[in-house]
Amino acid sequence: MKVSRFGQKIRQRSGISQLMVDMGEGLKAGQDVLMLGGGNPAHIPAVEKVFREQMGEIFSRKGAFERLIGDYDSPQGSTEFIEAVCELLRAECGWEITPANIALTTGSQSAFFILFNIFGGQYEDGTARKILLPLAPEYTGYCDVGLSEAGESGFVATRPDIEHIDDRTFKYHIDFDRLTVGDDIGAICVSRPTNPTANVLTDIEIAKLNKIALARGIPLIIDNAYGPPFPNIIFTEARPFWNQNTIVCMSLSKFGLPATRTGIVIAREEIIEMVTEANAVMSLSTPGFGAAIATQLMRTGEIIRLSKDVIRPYYQEKAKLAVDCLCGLLDGVEFHIHKPEGAFFLWLWLTGLTITDEELYRRLKKRGVLIVPGHHFFPGLKEDWEHKHQCIRISYAQDIEKVRAGLKIITEEIKLACKTH
């Protein structure tokens, strides 16, 4: 059967597709697979109790459940939810926004599909523009969303500056001396905290990127899926940032509602209008369950309390336990861990690895442990760099005993595949 270029592109297995297929197969297999690969958030009882209470309130309020399942929302998203988000962000972050600056999407992944195709690809003047990722590694889910360009060719990325904090810990920084923003760039995009490395760009780095974007007349897109003010899975100081030239993408997924597919885009009105039109074309309206569960949490500020007092401490403690466990098990092996500043991943750099990250992934999968090989997280970085094949991403979101069991197997395989001191 002949298919279009889009069909040819979409049937190729991408990094994000591999990640999600592995996650689905792992969940289907039940207890036999240790899920240290995907981005599924933890099941935190104190948070899920609140979700149950909100669902109960929906069921008890006359007509609310029927409205939820039986009526389309606007393609911009639930009006009540958008108004609640607007008021919360104005109060918590001081952003000068109105409901016209907010649209919902079917998860943040679809938000990036829309935005990258608005600002990347072919322009009316015949030129083609790309998305600049100022620091690689960066989120693998960005790789294949462009329609005008195949695969990673729609992106330009820059190698980072690497700061060695101590013998075992390092941190990536944007190398502004190396960073080039040509006329073929349509937008700049960063995730903060960064998926996969748990890196948090500093306020100074964000300010520099904002200055560059303003000077070039292109938007700065900030993927804030893990950041403040919710779900606030961030272990260092970082101020939320937005202005009329910035697009901030948020989500309810890492707050604990990934299956509701609720993305939140904050941008200038003309961009929100385009996102709304895209929603109408692609899906008529946006899903309403996440918005229904979270509206009251936004109105009361409970989402801030849960993020600050429950979610952030939960992951911060697990990060410490996972790092301590990994360091103890890898004694004698050449390795470095990126400083865990947010999200719920460890980014492990194995300088003595004698096989590829992909081969390590396959060996671990055979033993029932899922991780993500690091080379998927370098979209747009064309140069050959050994570092890309020396790193893996490990999630510590699952039950700590499962994480420990998974780390034990991971370190066993690493020791077989690494040079030792």
GUTOR-118560 format. One record per residue (C-alpha): residue number from 1; x, y, z. Coordinates in steps of 0.02 Angstrom, whole numbers. Example, Ala and Ser with C-alpha at 12.3 -4.5 7.8 and 13.67 -1.06 7.14 Angstrom:
% residues 2
+-----+--------+--------+--------+
: seq :      X :      Y :      Z :
+-----+--------+--------+--------+
:   1 :    615 :   -225 :    390 :
:   2 :    684 :    -53 :    357 :
+-----+--------+--------+--------+
This chain:
% residues 421
+-----+--------+--------+--------+
: seq :      X :      Y :      Z :
+-----+--------+--------+--------+
:   1 :      0 :      0 :      0 :
:   2 :     67 :    170 :    -48 :
:   3 :     62 :    306 :     82 :
:   4 :    108 :    490 :     90 :
:   5 :    267 :    562 :    162 :
:   6 :    169 :    589 :    321 :
:   7 :    121 :    405 :    321 :
:   8 :    301 :    352 :    292 :
:   9 :    359 :    462 :    432 :
:  10 :    227 :    414 :    558 :
:  11 :    252 :    226 :    538 :
:  12 :    436 :    238 :    585 :
:  13 :    469 :    194 :    767 :
:  14 :    520 :    351 :    861 :
:  15 :    600 :    370 :   1031 :
:  16 :    439 :    428 :   1112 :
:  17 :    343 :    286 :   1030 :
:  18 :    468 :    159 :   1097 :
:  19 :    452 :    235 :   1270 :
:  20 :    262 :    229 :   1272 :
:  21 :    251 :     54 :   1196 :
:  22 :    372 :     -9 :   1329 :
:  23 :    266 :     73 :   1462 :
:  24 :    106 :     -6 :   1398 :
:  25 :    185 :   -178 :   1383 :
:  26 :    259 :   -161 :   1557 :
:  27 :     92 :   -116 :   1634 :
:  28 :     11 :   -263 :   1543 :
:  29 :    144 :   -380 :   1611 :
:  30 :    106 :   -324 :   1788 :
:  31 :    231 :   -357 :   1927 :
:  32 :    357 :   -444 :   1814 :
:  33 :    425 :   -283 :   1739 :
:  34 :    516 :   -149 :   1838 :
:  35 :    461 :     16 :   1759 :
:  36 :    609 :    132 :   1774 :
:  37 :    592 :    198 :   1598 :
:  38 :    436 :    300 :   1562 :
:  39 :    374 :    466 :   1628 :
:  40 :    224 :    400 :   1722 :
:  41 :    208 :    495 :   1887 :
:  42 :    199 :    406 :   2054 :
:  43 :     34 :    356 :   2132 :
:  44 :     40 :    467 :   2287 :
:  45 :   -103 :    416 :   2405 :
:  46 :   -127 :    590 :   2481 :
:  47 :   -147 :    665 :   2307 :
:  48 :   -257 :    528 :   2237 :
:  49 :   -370 :    545 :   2391 :
:  50 :   -404 :    725 :   2338 :
:  51 :   -443 :    668 :   2160 :
:  52 :   -570 :    543 :   2229 :
:  53 :   -651 :    680 :   2333 :
:  54 :   -665 :    792 :   2181 :
:  55 :   -742 :    652 :   2078 :
:  56 :   -864 :    620 :   2219 :
:  57 :   -914 :    803 :   2218 :
:  58 :   -944 :    794 :   2030 :
:  59 :  -1055 :    640 :   2051 :
:  60 :  -1155 :    721 :   2192 :
:  61 :  -1188 :    888 :   2105 :
:  62 :  -1346 :    881 :   2001 :
:  63 :  -1309 :    881 :   1815 :
:  64 :  -1119 :    894 :   1837 :
:  65 :  -1077 :    716 :   1785 :
:  66 :  -1200 :    722 :   1640 :
:  67 :  -1123 :    885 :   1582 :
:  68 :   -948 :    812 :   1596 :
:  69 :   -980 :    659 :   1489 :
:  70 :  -1117 :    725 :   1375 :
:  71 :  -1066 :    899 :   1317 :
:  72 :   -921 :    964 :   1212 :
:  73 :   -813 :   1099 :   1286 :
:  74 :   -754 :   1245 :   1181 :
:  75 :   -599 :   1205 :   1075 :
:  76 :   -509 :   1329 :   1188 :
:  77 :   -554 :   1217 :   1336 :
:  78 :   -663 :   1223 :   1491 :
:  79 :   -707 :   1405 :   1526 :
:  80 :   -719 :   1376 :   1714 :
:  81 :   -551 :   1290 :   1721 :
:  82 :   -464 :   1421 :   1613 :
:  83 :   -532 :   1561 :   1723 :
:  84 :   -471 :   1470 :   1879 :
:  85 :   -297 :   1442 :   1803 :
:  86 :   -289 :   1625 :   1752 :
:  87 :   -329 :   1688 :   1927 :
:  88 :   -206 :   1568 :   2008 :
:  89 :    -62 :   1616 :   1892 :
:  90 :    -98 :   1801 :   1916 :
:  91 :    -95 :   1778 :   2105 :
:  92 :     51 :   1656 :   2120 :
:  93 :    165 :   1716 :   1979 :
:  94 :    110 :   1895 :   1951 :
:  95 :     81 :   1863 :   1766 :
:  96 :    -25 :   1994 :   1678 :
:  97 :   -140 :   1875 :   1587 :
:  98 :   -325 :   1853 :   1551 :
:  99 :   -422 :   1697 :   1501 :
: 100 :   -386 :   1746 :   1321 :
: 101 :   -204 :   1703 :   1354 :
: 102 :   -242 :   1520 :   1396 :
: 103 :   -294 :   1369 :   1295 :
: 104 :   -304 :   1185 :   1340 :
: 105 :   -238 :   1044 :   1232 :
: 106 :   -249 :    855 :   1233 :
: 107 :    -95 :    842 :   1341 :
: 108 :     62 :    946 :   1318 :
: 109 :    125 :    830 :   1180 :
: 110 :    -13 :    891 :   1065 :
: 111 :     28 :   1070 :   1117 :
: 112 :    204 :   1047 :   1049 :
: 113 :    137 :    968 :    891 :
: 114 :     34 :   1126 :    861 :
: 115 :    167 :   1252 :    913 :
: 116 :    313 :   1173 :    822 :
: 117 :    211 :   1169 :    662 :
: 118 :    158 :   1351 :    686 :
: 119 :    336 :   1412 :    705 :
: 120 :    436 :   1278 :    615 :
: 121 :    427 :   1219 :    434 :
: 122 :    387 :   1310 :    273 :
: 123 :    343 :   1496 :    276 :
: 124 :    244 :   1593 :    146 :
: 125 :    401 :   1681 :     84 :
: 126 :    473 :   1513 :     33 :
: 127 :    595 :   1499 :    178 :
: 128 :    600 :   1355 :    301 :
: 129 :    625 :   1380 :    487 :
: 130 :    677 :   1263 :    625 :
: 131 :    656 :   1250 :    813 :
: 132 :    812 :   1289 :    915 :
: 133 :    848 :   1182 :   1067 :
: 134 :    986 :   1281 :   1155 :
: 135 :   1039 :   1136 :   1264 :
: 136 :   1048 :    953 :   1218 :
: 137 :   1004 :    828 :   1290 :
: 138 :    821 :    877 :   1278 :
: 139 :    651 :    792 :   1279 :
: 140 :    636 :    650 :   1152 :
: 141 :    450 :    686 :   1127 :
: 142 :    494 :    840 :   1024 :
: 143 :    582 :    740 :    889 :
: 144 :    445 :    688 :    769 :
: 145 :    306 :    815 :    785 :
: 146 :    353 :    922 :    635 :
: 147 :    251 :    894 :    477 :
: 148 :    357 :    998 :    359 :
: 149 :    521 :    918 :    407 :
: 150 :    561 :    733 :    429 :
: 151 :    620 :    676 :    599 :
: 152 :    754 :    778 :    683 :
: 153 :    794 :    889 :    534 :
: 154 :    667 :   1017 :    596 :
: 155 :    777 :   1052 :    748 :
: 156 :    944 :   1133 :    785 :
: 157 :   1027 :   1091 :    951 :
: 158 :   1185 :   1147 :   1041 :
: 159 :   1305 :   1046 :   1146 :
: 160 :   1305 :   1099 :   1329 :
: 161 :   1444 :   1161 :   1439 :
: 162 :   1475 :   1028 :   1573 :
: 163 :   1513 :   1081 :   1751 :
: 164 :   1589 :    946 :   1861 :
: 165 :   1522 :    983 :   2035 :
: 166 :   1616 :    841 :   2119 :
: 167 :   1688 :    671 :   2073 :
: 168 :   1515 :    596 :   2044 :
: 169 :   1401 :    744 :   2005 :
: 170 :   1391 :    858 :   1854 :
: 171 :   1273 :    989 :   1781 :
: 172 :   1236 :   1048 :   1604 :
: 173 :   1234 :   1234 :   1563 :
: 174 :   1189 :   1322 :   1400 :
: 175 :   1350 :   1363 :   1308 :
: 176 :   1304 :   1539 :   1250 :
: 177 :   1473 :   1559 :   1164 :
: 178 :   1430 :   1412 :   1052 :
: 179 :   1244 :   1455 :   1033 :
: 180 :   1199 :   1520 :    860 :
: 181 :   1026 :   1588 :    818 :
: 182 :   1016 :   1604 :    629 :
: 183 :    881 :   1676 :    518 :
: 184 :    816 :   1499 :    493 :
: 185 :    757 :   1486 :    674 :
: 186 :    570 :   1503 :    705 :
: 187 :    567 :   1478 :    894 :
: 188 :    676 :   1433 :   1042 :
: 189 :    617 :   1291 :   1156 :
: 190 :    678 :   1226 :   1324 :
: 191 :    607 :   1110 :   1455 :
: 192 :    627 :   1169 :   1635 :
: 193 :    657 :   1056 :   1732 :
: 194 :    735 :    965 :   1586 :
: 195 :    673 :    795 :   1536 :
: 196 :    781 :    684 :   1537 :
: 197 :    921 :    756 :   1644 :
: 198 :    830 :    838 :   1792 :
: 199 :    927 :    997 :   1749 :
: 200 :    848 :   1164 :   1791 :
: 201 :    902 :   1312 :   1684 :
: 202 :    949 :   1457 :   1797 :
: 203 :    852 :   1619 :   1801 :
: 204 :   1003 :   1701 :   1717 :
: 205 :    999 :   1574 :   1575 :
: 206 :    813 :   1603 :   1548 :
: 207 :    840 :   1792 :   1549 :
: 208 :    976 :   1775 :   1416 :
: 209 :    865 :   1666 :   1306 :
: 210 :    723 :   1791 :   1325 :
: 211 :    838 :   1932 :   1269 :
: 212 :    894 :   1831 :   1116 :
: 213 :    715 :   1785 :   1070 :
: 214 :    656 :   1966 :   1085 :
: 215 :    801 :   2028 :    978 :
: 216 :    762 :   1898 :    844 :
: 217 :    574 :   1924 :    850 :
: 218 :    541 :   1740 :    886 :
: 219 :    451 :   1660 :   1035 :
: 220 :    534 :   1575 :   1182 :
: 221 :    439 :   1415 :   1223 :
: 222 :    459 :   1346 :   1399 :
: 223 :    402 :   1169 :   1433 :
: 224 :    350 :   1181 :   1616 :
: 225 :    276 :   1006 :   1635 :
: 226 :    370 :    976 :   1800 :
: 227 :    397 :   1155 :   1856 :
: 228 :    320 :   1286 :   1970 :
: 229 :    191 :   1331 :   2027 :
: 230 :    119 :   1157 :   1994 :
: 231 :    167 :   1015 :   2003 :
: 232 :    323 :   1103 :   2069 :
: 233 :    438 :    952 :   2059 :
: 234 :    590 :   1062 :   2075 :
: 235 :    727 :   1054 :   2206 :
: 236 :    817 :   1218 :   2174 :
: 237 :    775 :   1402 :   2158 :
: 238 :    690 :   1449 :   1994 :
: 239 :    562 :   1586 :   1962 :
: 240 :    417 :   1552 :   1843 :
: 241 :    439 :   1659 :   1687 :
: 242 :    315 :   1728 :   1560 :
: 243 :    293 :   1880 :   1451 :
: 244 :    202 :   1919 :   1289 :
: 245 :    346 :   1844 :   1189 :
: 246 :    350 :   1684 :   1292 :
: 247 :    243 :   1528 :   1275 :
: 248 :    231 :   1424 :   1433 :
: 249 :    165 :   1247 :   1419 :
: 250 :    100 :   1164 :   1577 :
: 251 :      8 :   1002 :   1613 :
: 252 :    -90 :    905 :   1742 :
: 253 :      4 :    744 :   1700 :
: 254 :    146 :    755 :   1827 :
: 255 :     25 :    822 :   1956 :
: 256 :    -47 :    647 :   1950 :
: 257 :   -175 :    652 :   1808 :
: 258 :    -82 :    587 :   1654 :
: 259 :   -229 :    488 :   1586 :
: 260 :   -340 :    643 :   1578 :
: 261 :   -226 :    719 :   1445 :
: 262 :   -239 :    900 :   1501 :
: 263 :   -111 :   1020 :   1429 :
: 264 :   -112 :   1207 :   1467 :
: 265 :    -38 :   1337 :   1349 :
: 266 :     -7 :   1516 :   1408 :
: 267 :     35 :   1636 :   1267 :
: 268 :    -13 :   1800 :   1183 :
: 269 :   -191 :   1805 :   1117 :
: 270 :   -152 :   1778 :    932 :
: 271 :    -57 :   1617 :    973 :
: 272 :   -199 :   1555 :   1084 :
: 273 :   -319 :   1586 :    939 :
: 274 :   -211 :   1476 :    826 :
: 275 :   -201 :   1339 :    958 :
: 276 :   -389 :   1347 :    978 :
: 277 :   -416 :   1330 :    791 :
: 278 :   -298 :   1181 :    785 :
: 279 :   -394 :   1098 :    927 :
: 280 :   -556 :   1119 :    830 :
: 281 :   -481 :   1043 :    673 :
: 282 :   -393 :    898 :    758 :
: 283 :   -516 :    850 :    895 :
: 284 :   -666 :    971 :    896 :
: 285 :   -640 :   1006 :   1082 :
: 286 :   -522 :    962 :   1224 :
: 287 :   -545 :    825 :   1356 :
: 288 :   -643 :    884 :   1507 :
: 289 :   -605 :    759 :   1646 :
: 290 :   -441 :    836 :   1703 :
: 291 :   -513 :   1010 :   1702 :
: 292 :   -666 :    953 :   1800 :
: 293 :   -560 :    868 :   1934 :
: 294 :   -439 :   1014 :   1952 :
: 295 :   -550 :   1169 :   1935 :
: 296 :   -590 :   1183 :   2120 :
: 297 :   -410 :   1143 :   2166 :
: 298 :   -358 :   1292 :   2060 :
: 299 :   -490 :   1406 :   2135 :
: 300 :   -443 :   1368 :   2315 :
: 301 :   -256 :   1358 :   2287 :
: 302 :   -256 :   1178 :   2349 :
: 303 :   -155 :   1130 :   2195 :
: 304 :    -15 :   1242 :   2259 :
: 305 :    -20 :   1167 :   2433 :
: 306 :    -17 :    988 :   2367 :
: 307 :    125 :   1029 :   2248 :
: 308 :    229 :   1116 :   2381 :
: 309 :    193 :   1010 :   2535 :
: 310 :    161 :    836 :   2463 :
: 311 :    223 :    811 :   2284 :
: 312 :    390 :    902 :   2289 :
: 313 :    449 :    826 :   2456 :
: 314 :    393 :    653 :   2398 :
: 315 :    503 :    657 :   2242 :
: 316 :    647 :    749 :   2326 :
: 317 :    663 :    613 :   2458 :
: 318 :    653 :    477 :   2326 :
: 319 :    788 :    564 :   2224 :
: 320 :    905 :    561 :   2373 :
: 321 :    870 :    378 :   2407 :
: 322 :    895 :    330 :   2225 :
: 323 :   1059 :    426 :   2211 :
: 324 :   1126 :    349 :   2372 :
: 325 :   1076 :    176 :   2313 :
: 326 :   1153 :    199 :   2142 :
: 327 :   1317 :    268 :   2209 :
: 328 :   1333 :    124 :   2331 :
: 329 :   1300 :     -8 :   2199 :
: 330 :   1415 :     68 :   2069 :
: 331 :   1570 :     79 :   2177 :
: 332 :   1722 :     48 :   2067 :
: 333 :   1635 :     97 :   1904 :
: 334 :   1668 :    255 :   1802 :
: 335 :   1505 :    353 :   1812 :
: 336 :   1432 :    526 :   1842 :
: 337 :   1254 :    577 :   1890 :
: 338 :   1177 :    740 :   1834 :
: 339 :   1131 :    843 :   1986 :
: 340 :    947 :    802 :   2017 :
: 341 :    866 :    974 :   2020 :
: 342 :    688 :    925 :   1975 :
: 343 :    571 :    805 :   1882 :
: 344 :    590 :    622 :   1934 :
: 345 :    734 :    555 :   1832 :
: 346 :    916 :    513 :   1858 :
: 347 :   1029 :    545 :   1709 :
: 348 :   1174 :    426 :   1721 :
: 349 :   1332 :    457 :   1620 :
: 350 :   1439 :    300 :   1602 :
: 351 :   1608 :    359 :   1540 :
: 352 :   1678 :    183 :   1543 :
: 353 :   1536 :    100 :   1447 :
: 354 :   1604 :    -25 :   1321 :
: 355 :   1437 :    -54 :   1233 :
: 356 :   1307 :     68 :   1167 :
: 357 :   1166 :    136 :   1274 :
: 358 :   1046 :     44 :   1156 :
: 359 :   1130 :   -123 :   1190 :
: 360 :   1124 :    -90 :   1377 :
: 361 :    938 :    -51 :   1359 :
: 362 :    909 :   -217 :   1269 :
: 363 :   1004 :   -316 :   1400 :
: 364 :    904 :   -236 :   1540 :
: 365 :    740 :   -264 :   1450 :
: 366 :    779 :   -450 :   1440 :
: 367 :    799 :   -448 :   1629 :
: 368 :    632 :   -360 :   1654 :
: 369 :    695 :   -184 :   1687 :
: 370 :    646 :    -38 :   1576 :
: 371 :    755 :    117 :   1560 :
: 372 :    773 :    238 :   1414 :
: 373 :    935 :    242 :   1312 :
: 374 :   1009 :    416 :   1310 :
: 375 :   1039 :    440 :   1123 :
: 376 :    851 :    472 :   1097 :
: 377 :    869 :    636 :   1192 :
: 378 :    980 :    731 :   1070 :
: 379 :    860 :    795 :    935 :
: 380 :    942 :    916 :    817 :
: 381 :   1121 :    881 :    872 :
: 382 :   1198 :    824 :    708 :
: 383 :   1379 :    808 :    762 :
: 384 :   1449 :    641 :    816 :
: 385 :   1470 :    646 :   1006 :
: 386 :   1517 :    492 :   1105 :
: 387 :   1426 :    563 :   1256 :
: 388 :   1258 :    530 :   1170 :
: 389 :   1287 :    343 :   1184 :
: 390 :   1355 :    342 :   1362 :
: 391 :   1198 :    401 :   1452 :
: 392 :   1035 :    323 :   1511 :
: 393 :    879 :    395 :   1592 :
: 394 :    811 :    309 :   1748 :
: 395 :    644 :    352 :   1828 :
: 396 :    629 :    339 :   2017 :
: 397 :    442 :    378 :   2020 :
: 398 :    386 :    201 :   2061 :
: 399 :    378 :    117 :   2231 :
: 400 :    549 :    133 :   2314 :
: 401 :    571 :    -55 :   2336 :
: 402 :    541 :    -79 :   2150 :
: 403 :    664 :     60 :   2114 :
: 404 :    795 :    -22 :   2224 :
: 405 :    765 :   -191 :   2141 :
: 406 :    780 :   -110 :   1969 :
: 407 :    938 :    -15 :   2015 :
: 408 :   1018 :   -176 :   2076 :
: 409 :    991 :   -259 :   1907 :
: 410 :   1043 :   -102 :   1813 :
: 411 :   1207 :    -91 :   1909 :
: 412 :   1242 :   -276 :   1883 :
: 413 :   1229 :   -253 :   1695 :
: 414 :   1329 :    -92 :   1700 :
: 415 :   1472 :   -179 :   1790 :
: 416 :   1475 :   -312 :   1656 :
: 417 :   1481 :   -179 :   1519 :
: 418 :   1596 :    -48 :   1596 :
: 419 :   1780 :    -25 :   1627 :
: 420 :   1819 :    -33 :   1811 :
: 421 :   1953 :     60 :   1908 :
+-----+--------+--------+--------+
